[in-house]
Amino acid sequence: MIKKRNRKRIVGVVVSDKMDKTAVVEVNRLVQHPIYKKYIRRRSKFKAHDEENKVRIGDTVEIVQSRPLSKTKHWRVSKIISHQA
């Protein structure tokens, strides 16, 4: 019997592709301030594994959580949603 995992999937923009087989993906989200109720932009950067070095800066990609691949890399690029022209 195969166990099906619900892995986290998030969409972000590639901000760096300088490393070999690794892309830095920036994810923006809106968070409501607990007291003032105003929405604040928050960003997180994730290092994602890109086996074939296909992604470029500006591409929108979907990344999926995976086992630790290195000290800071715990995500994989699952698909490229759009290319930067």
Secondary structure, DSSP 8 states (H G I E B T S, - for coil): --------EEEEEEEE--STTEEEEEEEEEEE-TTT--EEEEEEEEEEE-TT----TT-EEEEEE-S--SSSEEEEEEEEEE---
